[in-house]
Amino acid sequence: GDARVRGQTGVVSERRGSYPFIDFRLLNNTALSGEVGTKKKVKRLLSFQRYFHASRLLRGIVPQASLYLLDEDYLGQARHMLSKVGMWDFDIFLFDRLTNGNSLVTLLCHLFNVHGLIHHFQLDMVTLHRFFVMVQEDYHSQNPYHNAVHAADVTQAMHCYLREPKLANFLTPSDIMLGLLAAAAHDVDHPGVNQPFLIKTKHHLASLYQNVSVLENHHWRSTIGMLRESRLLAHLPKEVTQDIEQQLGSLILATDINRQNEFLIRLKSHLDNQDLRLEDAQDRHFMLQIALKCADICNPCRVWDLSKQWSERVCEEFYRQGDLEQKFELEISPLCNQQKDTVPSIQIGFMTYIVEPLFERWAQFTGNTPLSENMLNHLRRNKAKWRNLLHKQHSSSRSNDHSGQVTGSQEQTLNEEETP
């Protein structure tokens, strides 16, 4: 048969015979699409009221008639946290709770104000806020990892990197706005599965972008669509907006992990030859790409409690993909088999081959600033903790094998109990 299902976004997914052609907005409950749409409209309206109120409070303006849509104590705590938004131990999970799940919108409003971007680009506050809400709502909250909280975390990291003296001394307002926008929108509308999955299930996005940087191209194009729809930059000359759109694409496309070596080799060459000229817009843009790449994968460089939460979330998303692949009788992708790929082993490999090489070069670029040293120290400590947990899992597994009385499910339970 030829069954067609229209998902929440109106994109058609197909199944011909027994082979799945899957649309991965997918995992949303399509039966509730009408109800969800209505709820989103109401949420958007309420979030504007709440954040208009919050933004006035953050600027120290107390309105005469309080809306009480968000508890005043929570607003006070959120405001206090924003005063420390440049600190590396900033807890984005706590901030998200204090802002009632609106961490990305609140953070962006604050950072655009702090960096003077609203005044410099003569941005309309209502339009700006509407755009931020659109971006936040286009993330899938059901994704354990690739959601709006991850986007807020990357944006906060980007803010920290933009303040590094080696970079900050040369940045223009355009550079700062591009850096923050790219960080906020770099994973927008992420389906919770990776590119190989989209390719092997013949997803329409894989065909559209010819199997090259499929997700990153989609994140970029979605961002441009929202920028144009919001008319946030409509008052700027056309050539300026076109340049902003192209540079946003260049930044977001740089987050494709398949291009890691390309960027690392180029960065190493610049550092070894000492030929970076940050007065040059092209070199500044390259370092913004590197900064965004660092911000995107900085979780292992955070304090252990935050780093561990992110590690568990990303692995949960991998495992969900593995379960889908198993359900549709597809080969389970690397890192997605919960029975074989443990959180510690995934994290140790990620840190060793992806994170360490990049952050060691970033530290070299910054001149080993306190922030860079802090991140590398966290990285080394966290890697040691994952190694310890992996050792405990192996010890537990060996003792279970010797006893011959422990089932696979019991072993999994034991391994889970080993994780603090």
ZASE-120632 format. One record per residue (C-alpha): y, z, x; residue in three letters; residue number from 0. Coordinates in steps of 0.25 Angstrom, whole numbers. Example, Ala and Ser with C-alpha at 12.3 -4.5 7.8 and 13.67 -1.06 7.14 Angstrom:
ZASE-120632
REC    yy    zz    xx   r   k
REC   -18    31    49 ALA   0
REC    -4    29    55 SER   1
END
This chain:
ZASE-120632
REC    yy    zz    xx   r   k
REC     0     0     0 GLY   0
REC    15    -1     4 ASP   1
REC    22    12     1 ALA   2
REC    36    14     3 ARG   3
REC    44    27     3 VAL   4
REC    59    28     3 ARG   5
REC    63    41    11 GLY   6
REC    75    49    11 GLN   7
REC    84    39    19 THR   8
REC    79    28    10 GLY   9
REC    71    22    22 VAL  10
REC    58    16    17 VAL  11
REC    45    20    24 SER  12
REC    32    12    22 GLU  13
REC    17    14    23 ARG  14
REC     9     1    23 ARG  15
REC    -6     4    22 GLY  16
REC    -9    16    30 SER  17
REC     1    15    41 TYR  18
REC    14    23    39 PRO  19
REC    28    17    41 PHE  20
REC    35    30    40 ILE  21
REC    50    33    38 ASP  22
REC    53    47    44 PHE  23
REC    64    52    35 ARG  24
REC    50    53    31 LEU  25
REC    47    66    32 LEU  26
REC    58    69    21 ASN  27
REC    53    72     7 ASN  28
REC    57    59     0 THR  29
REC    54    64   -14 ALA  30
REC    66    74   -12 LEU  31
REC    75    63    -6 SER  32
REC    85    63   -18 GLY  33
REC    85    79   -18 GLU  34
REC    88    79    -3 VAL  35
REC    99    69    -4 GLY  36
REC   106    77   -15 THR  37
REC   104    90    -6 LYS  38
REC   110    82     6 LYS  39
REC   122    78    -2 LYS  40
REC   124    93    -6 VAL  41
REC   121    98     8 LYS  42
REC   132    88    14 ARG  43
REC   142    93     4 LEU  44
REC   139   108     6 LEU  45
REC   138   106    21 SER  46
REC   152   100    21 PHE  47
REC   158   112    13 GLN  48
REC   151   122    22 ARG  49
REC   155   115    35 TYR  50
REC   169   113    31 PHE  51
REC   170   128    28 HIS  52
REC   162   131    41 ALA  53
REC   171   122    50 SER  54
REC   184   129    45 ARG  55
REC   177   142    49 LEU  56
REC   174   137    62 LEU  57
REC   188   133    64 ARG  58
REC   192   147    60 GLY  59
REC   198   143    47 ILE  60
REC   193   152    35 VAL  61
REC   194   145    22 PRO  62
REC   200   153    10 GLN  63
REC   188   150     1 ALA  64
REC   174   151     8 SER  65
REC   163   142     4 LEU  66
REC   152   152     8 TYR  67
REC   142   140     9 LEU  68
REC   138   146    23 LEU  69
REC   138   161    26 ASP  70
REC   151   165    33 GLU  71
REC   142   173    43 ASP  72
REC   135   161    47 TYR  73
REC   147   153    48 LEU  74
REC   153   163    58 GLY  75
REC   140   163    66 GLN  76
REC   140   148    67 ALA  77
REC   155   148    71 ARG  78
REC   151   158    82 HIS  79
REC   140   149    87 MET  80
REC   149   137    87 LEU  81
REC   158   145    97 SER  82
REC   147   144   106 LYS  83
REC   142   130   104 VAL  84
REC   143   127   118 GLY  85
REC   133   137   123 MET  86
REC   119   132   127 TRP  87
REC   112   143   119 ASP  88
REC   118   138   106 PHE  89
REC   108   141    95 ASP  90
REC   108   128    86 ILE  91
REC    97   134    77 PHE  92
REC   105   146    74 LEU  93
REC   118   138    72 PHE  94
REC   111   129    62 ASP  95
REC   107   141    54 ARG  96
REC   121   146    54 LEU  97
REC   126   133    49 THR  98
REC   116   132    38 ASN  99
REC   109   120    45 GLY 100
REC   122   113    48 ASN 101
REC   123   115    63 SER 102
REC   125   100    67 LEU 103
REC   137    99    58 VAL 104
REC   143   112    61 THR 105
REC   141   110    76 LEU 106
REC   147    96    76 LEU 107
REC   160   100    68 CYS 108
REC   162   111    78 HIS 109
REC   160   102    91 LEU 110
REC   168    91    86 PHE 111
REC   179   101    84 ASN 112
REC   177   108    97 VAL 113
REC   178    95   105 HIS 114
REC   190    90    97 GLY 115
REC   183    78    92 LEU 116
REC   188    79    78 ILE 117
REC   203    79    82 HIS 118
REC   201    68    93 HIS 119
REC   194    58    84 PHE 120
REC   202    62    72 GLN 121
REC   189    65    64 LEU 122
REC   189    69    49 ASP 123
REC   183    82    48 MET 124
REC   176    79    34 VAL 125
REC   171    66    39 THR 126
REC   166    72    52 LEU 127
REC   159    83    45 HIS 128
REC   153    73    35 ARG 129
REC   147    65    47 PHE 130
REC   141    78    54 PHE 131
REC   134    81    41 VAL 132
REC   129    67    40 MET 133
REC   123    68    54 VAL 134
REC   117    82    51 GLN 135
REC   111    78    38 GLU 136
REC   104    66    44 ASP 137
REC    96    74    53 TYR 138
REC    82    78    47 HIS 139
REC    82    93    45 SER 140
REC    66    93    43 GLN 141
REC    65    88    58 ASN 142
REC    61   100    66 PRO 143
REC    69    95    78 TYR 144
REC    77    82    76 HIS 145
REC    87    88    66 ASN 146
REC   101    92    65 ALA 147
REC    99   105    72 VAL 148
REC    94    97    84 HIS 149
REC   107    88    83 ALA 150
REC   116   101    83 ALA 151
REC   108   106    95 ASP 152
REC   110    93   103 VAL 153
REC   125    93    98 THR 154
REC   127   107   104 GLN 155
REC   120   103   117 ALA 156
REC   129    91   118 MET 157
REC   141    99   116 HIS 158
REC   137   108   128 CYS 159
REC   135    96   136 TYR 160
REC   148    90   133 LEU 161
REC   154   102   138 ARG 162
REC   148   101   152 GLU 163
REC   160    99   162 PRO 164
REC   154    87   169 LYS 165
REC   154    80   155 LEU 166
REC   165    87   148 ALA 167
REC   176    83   158 ASN 168
REC   174    68   154 PHE 169
REC   171    68   140 LEU 170
REC   180    61   130 THR 171
REC   180    65   115 PRO 172
REC   172    53   112 SER 173
REC   161    57   121 ASP 174
REC   161    71   115 ILE 175
REC   160    66   101 MET 176
REC   149    56   105 LEU 177
REC   141    66   111 GLY 178
REC   142    76   100 LEU 179
REC   139    65    89 LEU 180
REC   128    59    97 ALA 181
REC   122    73    99 ALA 182
REC   123    76    84 ALA 183
REC   117    63    79 ALA 184
REC   107    60    90 HIS 185
REC    95    62    81 ASP 186
REC   101    60    67 VAL 187
REC    90    56    57 ASP 188
REC    79    59    66 HIS 189
REC    66    57    59 PRO 190
REC    58    68    66 GLY 191
REC    49    58    73 VAL 192
REC    50    50    86 ASN 193
REC    52    36    90 GLN 194
REC    38    32    93 PRO 195
REC    34    38    79 PHE 196
REC    44    29    72 LEU 197
REC    39    17    80 ILE 198
REC    25    19    77 LYS 199
REC    27    21    62 THR 200
REC    36     9    62 LYS 201
REC    48    16    57 HIS 202
REC    60     7    53 HIS 203
REC    69    14    63 LEU 204
REC    59    10    75 ALA 205
REC    60    -5    70 SER 206
REC    75    -4    68 LEU 207
REC    77     1    83 TYR 208
REC    66    -7    88 GLN 209
REC    58     5    93 ASN 210
REC    70     9   103 VAL 211
REC    77    22   102 SER 212
REC    73    22    87 VAL 213
REC    78    36    84 LEU 214
REC    90    36    92 GLU 215
REC    95    23    87 ASN 216
REC    93    29    73 HIS 217
REC   100    41    76 HIS 218
REC   112    33    82 TRP 219
REC   113    23    70 ARG 220
REC   112    35    60 SER 221
REC   123    42    67 THR 222
REC   132    29    66 ILE 223
REC   129    27    52 GLY 224
REC   134    41    49 MET 225
REC   146    40    57 LEU 226
REC   150    27    50 ARG 227
REC   146    33    36 GLU 228
REC   155    45    39 SER 229
REC   166    37    44 ARG 230
REC   169    48    54 LEU 231
REC   174    38    64 LEU 232
REC   180    28    55 ALA 233
REC   194    31    59 HIS 234
REC   191    27    74 LEU 235
REC   193    13    79 PRO 236
REC   180     4    77 LYS 237
REC   178     2    92 GLU 238
REC   178    17    94 VAL 239
REC   168    20    83 THR 240
REC   159     9    88 GLN 241
REC   159    15   102 ASP 242
REC   156    29    96 ILE 243
REC   144    23    89 GLU 244
REC   139    16   101 GLN 245
REC   140    28   110 GLN 246
REC   133    37   100 LEU 247
REC   122    27   100 GLY 248
REC   121    27   115 SER 249
REC   121    43   115 LEU 250
REC   110    44   104 ILE 251
REC   101    33   110 LEU 252
REC   102    41   123 ALA 253
REC    93    52   116 THR 254
REC    81    43   116 ASP 255
REC    71    51   124 ILE 256
REC    65    38   128 ASN 257
REC    77    35   136 ARG 258
REC    77    48   144 GLN 259
REC    73    42   157 ASN 260
REC    84    31   156 GLU 261
REC    95    41   155 PHE 262
REC    89    51   165 LEU 263
REC    88    40   176 ILE 264
REC   102    36   173 ARG 265
REC   107    50   173 LEU 266
REC   100    53   186 LYS 267
REC   106    40   193 SER 268
REC   120    45   189 HIS 269
REC   118    59   194 LEU 270
REC   112    54   207 ASP 271
REC   123    44   209 ASN 272
REC   134    53   204 GLN 273
REC   140    41   197 ASP 274
REC   143    47   184 LEU 275
REC   157    45   180 ARG 276
REC   160    52   168 LEU 277
REC   174    46   167 GLU 278
REC   166    34   163 ASP 279
REC   163    33   148 ALA 280
REC   149    27   151 GLN 281
REC   145    38   160 ASP 282
REC   150    49   150 ARG 283
REC   142    42   139 HIS 284
REC   130    42   148 PHE 285
REC   131    57   150 MET 286
REC   134    59   135 LEU 287
REC   120    52   133 GLN 288
REC   114    62   144 ILE 289
REC   121    74   137 ALA 290
REC   115    70   123 LEU 291
REC   101    68   129 LYS 292
REC   102    82   135 CYS 293
REC   107    88   122 ALA 294
REC    96    81   114 ASP 295
REC    85    87   123 ILE 296
REC    91   100   127 CYS 297
REC    82   109   119 ASN 298
REC    74   113   131 PRO 299
REC    86   118   138 CYS 300
REC    90   127   127 ARG 301
REC    87   142   127 VAL 302
REC    72   145   124 TRP 303
REC    74   149   109 ASP 304
REC    81   136   106 LEU 305
REC    73   127   115 SER 306
REC    60   132   109 LYS 307
REC    65   130    95 GLN 308
REC    68   115    98 TRP 309
REC    55   113   105 SER 310
REC    47   118    93 GLU 311
REC    55   109    84 ARG 312
REC    54    96    92 VAL 313
REC    39    99    93 CYS 314
REC    38   101    78 GLU 315
REC    44    88    76 GLU 316
REC    35    81    86 PHE 317
REC    23    88    79 TYR 318
REC    28    83    65 ARG 319
REC    28    69    70 GLN 320
REC    14    71    76 GLY 321
REC     9    76    62 ASP 322
REC    15    63    56 LEU 323
REC     8    54    66 GLU 324
REC    -5    61    63 GLN 325
REC    -3    60    48 LYS 326
REC     0    45    49 PHE 327
REC   -12    43    59 GLU 328
REC    -2    39    70 LEU 329
REC    -4    43    85 GLU 330
REC     3    56    87 ILE 331
REC    15    55    96 SER 332
REC    16    62   110 PRO 333
REC    21    77   108 LEU 334
REC    18    76    93 CYS 335
REC     4    82    92 ASN 336
REC     5    97    89 GLN 337
REC    -9    99    93 GLN 338
REC    -7    94   107 LYS 339
REC     8    94   110 ASP 340
REC    13   108   111 THR 341
REC    27   112   111 VAL 342
REC    27   118   125 PRO 343
REC    20   106   131 SER 344
REC    30    96   124 ILE 345
REC    42   104   128 GLN 346
REC    38   106   143 ILE 347
REC    36    90   144 GLY 348
REC    49    88   137 PHE 349
REC    57    97   146 MET 350
REC    50    92   159 THR 351
REC    51    77   156 TYR 352
REC    63    76   147 ILE 353
REC    73    88   148 VAL 354
REC    72    93   162 GLU 355
REC    76    79   169 PRO 356
REC    87    77   159 LEU 357
REC    94    91   160 PHE 358
REC    92    92   175 GLU 359
REC   100    79   176 ARG 360
REC   110    84   166 TRP 361
REC   112    97   174 ALA 362
REC   114    88   186 GLN 363
REC   125    80   179 PHE 364
REC   132    93   174 THR 365
REC   132    99   187 GLY 366
REC   122   110   183 ASN 367
REC   132   117   174 THR 368
REC   128   131   167 PRO 369
REC   123   123   155 LEU 370
REC   115   114   163 SER 371
REC   109   125   171 GLU 372
REC   106   133   158 ASN 373
REC    99   121   151 MET 374
REC    90   119   163 LEU 375
REC    87   134   164 ASN 376
REC    83   134   149 HIS 377
REC    75   122   151 LEU 378
REC    67   128   163 ARG 379
REC    65   141   155 ARG 380
REC    60   134   142 ASN 381
REC    51   125   150 LYS 382
REC    44   137   156 ALA 383
REC    43   144   143 LYS 384
REC    36   131   137 TRP 385
REC    27   131   149 ARG 386
REC    23   145   146 ASN 387
REC    20   143   132 LEU 388
REC    12   130   136 LEU 389
REC     4   139   145 HIS 390
REC     1   149   135 LYS 391
REC    -3   138   125 GLN 392
REC   -13   133   136 HIS 393
REC   -18   146   139 SER 394
REC   -20   149   124 SER 395
REC   -27   136   122 SER 396
REC   -37   138   134 ARG 397
REC   -41   152   129 SER 398
REC   -43   146   115 ASN 399
REC   -52   135   121 ASP 400
REC   -60   145   129 HIS 401
REC   -63   153   116 SER 402
REC   -67   141   108 GLY 403
REC   -63   148    95 GLN 404
REC   -49   144    93 VAL 405
REC   -46   132    84 THR 406
REC   -35   121    86 GLY 407
REC   -27   127    75 SER 408
REC   -28   141    81 GLN 409
REC   -24   136    95 GLU 410
REC   -12   130    89 GLN 411
REC    -9   143    82 THR 412
REC   -10   150    95 LEU 413
REC    -1   140   102 ASN 414
REC     9   142    92 GLU 415
REC     8   157    94 GLU 416
REC    11   156   109 GLU 417
REC    25   150   106 THR 418
REC    35   161   105 PRO 419
END
